[in-house]
Amino acid sequence: MNTHKMPAVPDPAEQRDPRILICSGDTQRRVLLTVLARATFEVAPVTQEADSGEAALESMRNGEIDCLVTDQILPGMQAAELLGKMHAELAAAPPVIVLADTLSQQDASALVQRHVTFVCPVSDPTNVGLRSALRSAVELQQARRLLAAAHDRTRKHQSELQDMQQLDPLTGLLNSQTFYQRIETEFRRSARSAQPLSLILADIDCFTAYNYAYGQEAGDKCLRKVAEAIEHNFQRAGDLLTRFTGASFAVLLADTNNDDVATQAERLRECVWGLELYCNSSKVADRVTLSVGVATAADDFDRGWEFLLQTAQTALFHAKAQGRNWVEVAAGV
């Protein structure tokens, strides 16, 4: 079957018309510069006018500007001071074109220190230099915006990749590697706050026989159904749900005592029973069942998270020994 890629949809922020701010204390100059700016591009840019440095700053605070064209001498402040305030206040200052026929060494040094982009003469009758600077400034800002958007996409993709690396691809739950990373962190947090930390280990009974009798596809479907039951029963933001091993799952519950976690574990066992996943290969029942071990660290955190895990594993072993389809709750760790 042939496939055709859809064309990429351009980001509106990357495709919009350029926005140019004209700053001058002379009304006539602002009008002439606005007309020149609009005539420089095939598609007229969006232009704004400001009659002082403070007014220009206010315009840039209120909206993104792609290029600032300003006189070197302004009412209330010089261009160098305006540039300094721009870089101090704005997250990303636009390219700046300063208009001046002559500059003292001191003024030139001040503009260089403020990262001025272009300096153009005021009295150029052809305005070739200013037109060229306008096009270059807008192209520079567009390139910056495209680069920033590319960086944002890269960061997003990296974050998505990191999330994917933490997940079990079959069930969508966190994987065992992530479990071991997180249980240590959660255990230390619970120890510092003296709040209980509970662990549920749940294992699908006779899953190997189920997989052999019905095939891997049915086995995978069974695992996904049980994972969905776990997600349905544990929905707090801090609950850690993982596929622990092949047919085993781990649920880590912060600030949950032994009585509460025992109730939740029993509800999970009943939920899986209620799925009615038919199974004639089980030694337990005519359907898929779950054995569950529960342990809680409540008072003594000195023996570490490893002891909590070991205690939950022992409780799961006892649940199996009771005939499976059983919840075994260990005494407080």
C-alpha positions as a printed NumPy array, in Angstrom:
array([[  0.   ,   0.   ,   0.   ],
       [  1.371,   3.389,  -0.982],
       [  1.528,   6.065,   1.674],
       [  1.732,   9.804,   1.165],
       [  3.107,  12.178,   3.739],
       [  0.948,  15.147,   4.556],
       [  2.722,  18.475,   4.099],
       [  3.989,  19.998,   7.308],
       [  1.661,  22.615,   8.747],
       [  3.646,  25.807,   9.3  ],
       [  3.64 ,  27.305,  12.748],
       [  1.665,  30.586,  12.55 ],
       [  4.229,  32.222,  14.838],
       [  6.954,  31.363,  12.323],
       [  4.998,  32.591,   9.255],
       [  3.526,  35.892,  10.424],
       [  4.309,  39.244,   8.81 ],
       [  7.273,  41.13 ,  10.342],
       [  6.561,  43.726,  12.994],
       [  8.662,  46.876,  12.94 ],
       [  8.708,  49.555,  15.623],
       [  9.663,  53.121,  14.577],
       [ 10.91 ,  55.333,  17.399],
       [ 11.573,  59.053,  16.926],
       [ 10.644,  62.275,  18.654],
       [  9.974,  63.862,  15.265],
       [  6.45 ,  63.122,  13.982],
       [  7.35 ,  63.728,  10.34 ],
       [ 10.37 ,  61.395,  10.577],
       [  8.207,  58.66 ,  12.065],
       [  5.784,  58.948,   9.15 ],
       [  8.571,  58.909,   6.546],
       [ 10.288,  55.92 ,   8.215],
       [  6.989,  54.048,   8.388],
       [  6.389,  54.587,   4.66 ],
       [  9.973,  53.489,   3.902],
       [  9.633,  50.351,   6.029],
       [  6.402,  49.35 ,   4.311],
       [  7.926,  49.937,   0.868],
       [ 10.998,  47.829,   1.616],
       [  9.2  ,  44.467,   1.639],
       [  7.033,  42.728,  -0.935],
       [  4.415,  42.215,   1.774],
       [  4.083,  45.321,   3.914],
       [  5.123,  44.684,   7.532],
       [  3.065,  45.58 ,  10.563],
       [  4.423,  48.896,  11.824],
       [  4.098,  50.71 ,  15.125],
       [  5.297,  54.16 ,  16.156],
       [  6.734,  55.459,  19.42 ],
       [  7.656,  59.062,  20.213],
       [ 10.096,  58.276,  23.057],
       [ 12.292,  55.57 ,  24.476],
       [  9.783,  54.819,  27.236],
       [  6.978,  54.494,  24.685],
       [  9.142,  52.105,  22.636],
       [  9.84 ,  50.   ,  25.725],
       [  6.147,  49.835,  26.513],
       [  5.354,  48.638,  22.974],
       [  7.99 ,  45.901,  23.219],
       [  6.707,  44.804,  26.636],
       [  3.215,  44.412,  25.206],
       [  4.038,  42.485,  22.039],
       [  6.779,  40.816,  20.055],
       [  8.747,  43.163,  17.782],
       [ 10.997,  41.914,  14.964],
       [ 12.983,  45.099,  14.461],
       [ 13.378,  48.449,  16.227],
       [ 14.341,  51.498,  14.15 ],
       [ 15.304,  54.374,  16.442],
       [ 16.982,  57.737,  16.387],
       [ 20.248,  57.871,  18.292],
       [ 18.966,  60.887,  20.246],
       [ 15.505,  60.437,  21.764],
       [ 13.311,  62.419,  24.16 ],
       [ 14.145,  61.353,  27.696],
       [ 16.959,  58.903,  26.872],
       [ 19.643,  58.125,  24.331],
       [ 19.486,  55.03 ,  22.137],
       [ 22.24 ,  53.341,  24.154],
       [ 20.174,  53.706,  27.331],
       [ 17.099,  52.357,  25.537],
       [ 19.068,  49.299,  24.373],
       [ 20.349,  48.718,  27.896],
       [ 16.816,  48.703,  29.3  ],
       [ 15.635,  46.421,  26.497],
       [ 18.247,  43.784,  27.27 ],
       [ 17.578,  44.081,  30.991],
       [ 13.784,  43.832,  30.784],
       [ 12.974,  41.747,  27.717],
       [ 13.47 ,  37.996,  27.458],
       [ 14.652,  38.396,  23.848],
       [ 15.483,  41.851,  22.474],
       [ 14.906,  42.346,  18.711],
       [ 17.57 ,  43.562,  16.273],
       [ 18.035,  47.339,  16.463],
       [ 18.781,  49.873,  13.736],
       [ 20.131,  53.147,  15.129],
       [ 19.916,  56.202,  12.874],
       [ 22.789,  58.679,  13.226],
       [ 24.943,  60.656,  10.776],
       [ 27.862,  60.97 ,  13.162],
       [ 28.729,  59.261,  16.42 ],
       [ 31.263,  60.257,  19.014],
       [ 33.656,  57.565,  20.125],
       [ 31.84 ,  57.46 ,  23.454],
       [ 28.436,  57.041,  21.786],
       [ 29.767,  54.386,  19.422],
       [ 31.301,  52.45 ,  22.315],
       [ 28.034,  52.667,  24.271],
       [ 26.076,  51.26 ,  21.313],
       [ 28.57 ,  48.452,  20.775],
       [ 28.334,  47.516,  24.46 ],
       [ 24.525,  47.37 ,  24.115],
       [ 24.743,  44.977,  21.137],
       [ 23.329,  47.371,  18.552],
       [ 22.745,  45.496,  15.292],
       [ 23.03 ,  48.229,  12.636],
       [ 23.897,  51.928,  12.455],
       [ 22.572,  53.833,   9.412],
       [ 23.002,  57.48 ,   8.379],
       [ 19.993,  59.762,   8.69 ],
       [ 20.723,  61.91 ,   5.652],
       [ 21.157,  59.175,   3.008],
       [ 18.797,  60.352,   0.201],
       [ 18.578,  56.87 ,  -1.354],
       [ 18.047,  55.055,   1.939],
       [ 19.824,  52.042,   0.411],
       [ 21.649,  51.298,   3.643],
       [ 18.505,  51.54 ,   5.749],
       [ 16.489,  49.332,   3.389],
       [ 19.248,  46.717,   3.441],
       [ 19.476,  46.904,   7.217],
       [ 15.706,  46.494,   7.556],
       [ 15.705,  43.359,   5.421],
       [ 18.704,  41.92 ,   7.25 ],
       [ 17.228,  42.692,  10.675],
       [ 13.904,  41.027,   9.831],
       [ 15.678,  37.986,   8.349],
       [ 17.841,  37.757,  11.453],
       [ 14.835,  37.844,  13.771],
       [ 12.967,  35.276,  11.677],
       [ 16.016,  32.994,  11.834],
       [ 16.159,  33.436,  15.611],
       [ 12.467,  32.584,  15.894],
       [ 12.835,  29.481,  13.711],
       [ 15.851,  28.376,  15.734],
       [ 13.984,  28.872,  19.013],
       [ 11.034,  26.873,  17.664],
       [ 13.4  ,  24.099,  16.583],
       [ 14.964,  24.047,  20.055],
       [ 11.497,  23.847,  21.619],
       [ 10.596,  20.896,  19.386],
       [ 13.881,  19.182,  20.233],
       [ 13.281,  19.599,  23.961],
       [  9.731,  18.276,  23.547],
       [ 10.932,  15.253,  21.587],
       [ 13.655,  14.574,  24.158],
       [ 11.072,  14.737,  26.938],
       [  8.753,  12.389,  25.033],
       [ 11.636,   9.984,  24.397],
       [ 12.555,  10.019,  28.081],
       [  8.937,   9.284,  28.993],
       [  8.85 ,   6.406,  26.51 ],
       [ 12.033,   4.936,  27.987],
       [ 10.294,   4.792,  31.371],
       [  7.271,   2.886,  30.086],
       [  6.574,  -0.785,  29.495],
       [  5.617,  -0.86 ,  25.791],
       [  2.983,  -3.587,  26.202],
       [  0.944,  -2.268,  29.128],
       [  1.806,   1.429,  29.139],
       [  2.673,   1.256,  32.846],
       [  6.085,   2.273,  34.133],
       [  8.762,  -0.376,  33.664],
       [ 10.74 ,  -2.199,  36.325],
       [ 13.843,  -0.045,  35.861],
       [ 11.804,   3.041,  36.654],
       [ 10.278,   1.244,  39.654],
       [ 13.703,   0.664,  41.206],
       [ 14.666,   4.282,  40.574],
       [ 11.492,   5.658,  42.101],
       [ 11.054,   3.361,  45.099],
       [ 14.358,   4.548,  46.547],
       [ 13.328,   8.195,  46.123],
       [  9.838,   7.628,  47.544],
       [ 11.229,   5.648,  50.486],
       [ 13.603,   8.47 ,  51.433],
       [ 10.784,  11.003,  51.135],
       [  8.5  ,   8.922,  53.369],
       [ 11.292,   8.471,  55.903],
       [ 11.887,  12.234,  56.087],
       [  8.186,  13.026,  56.494],
       [  7.479,   9.99 ,  58.745],
       [  4.542,   9.072,  56.492],
       [  3.733,   5.43 ,  55.641],
       [  4.744,   3.95 ,  52.304],
       [  2.899,   0.877,  51.04 ],
       [  3.777,  -1.592,  48.321],
       [  1.416,  -3.95 ,  46.502],
       [  2.84 ,  -6.815,  44.456],
       [  0.255,  -8.55 ,  42.281],
       [  0.86 , -11.612,  40.125],
       [ -1.467, -13.226,  37.574],
       [ -2.069, -16.806,  38.69 ],
       [ -1.013, -19.628,  36.346],
       [ -0.14 , -17.152,  33.617],
       [  2.421, -19.42 ,  31.973],
       [ -0.278, -22.079,  31.471],
       [ -2.666, -19.397,  30.148],
       [ -0.07 , -18.185,  27.671],
       [  0.671, -21.733,  26.535],
       [ -3.006, -22.643,  26.135],
       [ -4.226, -19.492,  24.345],
       [ -1.103, -18.102,  22.702],
       [  1.025, -14.99 ,  23.12 ],
       [ -1.506, -12.625,  21.566],
       [ -4.144, -13.648,  24.109],
       [ -1.515, -13.482,  26.868],
       [ -0.592,  -9.935,  25.876],
       [ -4.263,  -8.965,  25.862],
       [ -4.647, -10.444,  29.344],
       [ -1.679,  -8.405,  30.614],
       [ -3.142,  -5.214,  29.156],
       [ -6.541,  -5.913,  30.753],
       [ -4.962,  -6.405,  34.171],
       [ -2.878,  -3.227,  33.682],
       [ -6.085,  -1.333,  32.876],
       [ -7.659,  -2.685,  36.065],
       [ -4.681,  -1.411,  38.038],
       [ -4.936,   2.023,  36.42 ],
       [ -8.679,   2.085,  37.172],
       [ -8.157,   1.301,  40.853],
       [ -5.176,   3.563,  41.569],
       [ -5.653,   7.077,  40.227],
       [ -3.948,   9.41 ,  42.689],
       [ -1.325,  11.614,  41.077],
       [  1.443,  10.17 ,  43.26 ],
       [  0.566,   6.475,  42.826],
       [  3.384,   4.574,  41.095],
       [  2.052,   1.816,  38.816],
       [  4.572,  -0.522,  37.195],
       [  4.872,  -3.775,  35.349],
       [  7.318,  -5.399,  37.723],
       [  8.186,  -8.622,  35.897],
       [  6.532, -10.775,  33.212],
       [  3.087, -11.269,  34.81 ],
       [  3.685,  -9.301,  37.998],
       [  2.769,  -5.719,  38.791],
       [  3.877,  -3.338,  41.538],
       [  1.914,  -0.431,  42.992],
       [  3.707,   1.985,  45.31 ],
       [  1.429,   4.129,  47.463],
       [  2.724,   7.064,  49.482],
       [  0.967,   8.144,  52.681],
       [ -1.168,   4.968,  52.759],
       [ -1.377,   2.774,  55.854],
       [ -1.707,  -1.013,  56.04 ],
       [ -5.485,  -1.063,  56.514],
       [ -6.153,   1.245,  53.56 ],
       [ -3.774,  -0.561,  51.226],
       [ -5.279,  -3.955,  52.194],
       [ -8.714,  -2.649,  51.192],
       [ -7.367,  -1.358,  47.881],
       [ -5.531,  -4.615,  47.184],
       [ -8.709,  -6.621,  47.781],
       [-10.621,  -4.3  ,  45.481],
       [ -8.008,  -4.902,  42.776],
       [ -8.25 ,  -8.68 ,  43.196],
       [-12.034,  -8.484,  42.872],
       [-11.747,  -6.213,  39.841],
       [ -9.577,  -8.747,  37.994],
       [-12.   , -11.504,  38.995],
       [-14.796,  -9.4  ,  37.535],
       [-13.043,  -9.155,  34.175],
       [-14.159, -12.742,  33.556],
       [-11.191, -13.59 ,  31.364],
       [-12.068, -17.219,  30.662],
       [ -9.273, -19.7  ,  31.414],
       [ -9.601, -23.484,  31.433],
       [ -5.882, -23.977,  32.118],
       [ -5.886, -22.404,  35.582],
       [ -5.617, -24.486,  38.749],
       [ -7.597, -21.852,  40.614],
       [-10.818, -21.027,  38.773],
       [-12.437, -20.872,  35.355],
       [-11.048, -17.375,  34.824],
       [ -7.884, -15.307,  35.301],
       [ -7.198, -14.531,  38.951],
       [ -4.721, -12.446,  40.894],
       [ -2.59 , -13.166,  43.96 ],
       [ -1.503, -10.113,  45.931],
       [  1.122,  -9.38 ,  48.568],
       [  0.995,  -6.183,  50.631],
       [  3.599,  -4.522,  52.862],
       [  3.818,  -1.117,  54.526],
       [  6.747,   0.817,  56.013],
       [  5.229,   2.922,  58.76 ],
       [  7.504,   3.395,  61.755],
       [ 10.893,   1.815,  61.111],
       [ 12.602,   3.05 ,  57.962],
       [ 16.113,   2.041,  59.028],
       [ 16.128,  -1.237,  57.081],
       [ 15.607,   0.498,  53.759],
       [ 13.38 ,   0.064,  50.755],
       [ 14.918,  -3.337,  49.998],
       [ 13.335,  -4.757,  53.153],
       [  9.941,  -3.315,  52.162],
       [ 10.226,  -5.028,  48.783],
       [ 11.363,  -8.297,  50.33 ],
       [  8.446,  -8.23 ,  52.782],
       [  5.927,  -7.646,  49.969],
       [  7.481, -10.51 ,  47.979],
       [  7.171, -12.807,  50.99 ],
       [  3.521, -11.801,  51.412],
       [  2.915, -12.599,  47.722],
       [  4.518, -16.014,  48.213],
       [  2.15 , -16.698,  51.135],
       [ -0.827, -15.59 ,  48.992],
       [  0.183, -18.205,  46.423],
       [  0.573, -20.787,  49.176],
       [ -2.975, -20.053,  50.381],
       [ -4.253, -21.378,  47.058],
       [ -3.897, -18.226,  44.93 ],
       [ -6.613, -15.646,  44.178],
       [ -5.747, -14.256,  47.592],
       [ -4.55 , -11.05 ,  49.286],
       [ -1.872, -11.506,  51.968],
       [ -1.045,  -8.503,  54.131],
       [  2.294,  -8.471,  55.975],
       [  2.629,  -6.918,  59.396],
       [  3.995,  -3.365,  59.392],
       [  7.64 ,  -3.265,  58.356]])
